Amino acid sequence: MHHLPTLFETLAQLKKAGYTEDFNLNKNYLAGQRSAIQLSPEEFVVDQHFRFEGNSDPDDEAIVYAISALHFNLKGTLVNGYGPSSDAGAAELIRALQEKIT
C-alpha cells in the first residue's frame, strides 16, 4: 500500500500509468463504465491499493484499487468507501478484492 497526498492526485497518477477504465461494483462483478466489460473476480488482479482516511470524519475514508485484466488488455481503478461507508451490497466482491491484496 502506498500513501499519496490526495485521492485526486492518486487517480491522476494511475491514469497516467494506464489505468484508464473506471470500474463500478456490482454484486458479483466489476463493471467498466467506458468499455462495458464485466469482470468476475477470477478475471482481474489488484496491482495496488491506496487507502485514504479523513482527519476527523469516518465518511471521508476511501480505498482505491488499481486493477488489471490481462485477458482484456484493460487497466482501471475502483474507488470504494472504506469502513462504515463501504458498499455492503457488493460484500462478496469486496472480499475477493481484499483477498487479492493480501
C-alpha positions, 0 to 999 in steps of 0.5 A: 500500500502506498500513501499519496497526498490526495485521492485526486492526485492518486487517480491522476497518477494511475491514469497516467500509468494506464489505468484508464477504465473506471470500474463500478461494483456490482454484486458479483462483478466489476463493471467498466463504465467506458468499455462495458466489460464485466469482470468476475473476480477470477478475471482481474488482479489488484496491482495496488491499493491506496487507502485514504482516511479523513482527519476527523470524519469516518465518511471521508475514508476511501480505498482505491484499487488499481486493477488489471485484466490481462485477458482484456488488455484493460487497466482501471481503478475502483474507488470504494468507501472504506469502513462504515461507508463501504458498499455492503451490497457488493460484500462478496466482491469486496472480499475477493478484492481484499483477498487479492491484496493480501 
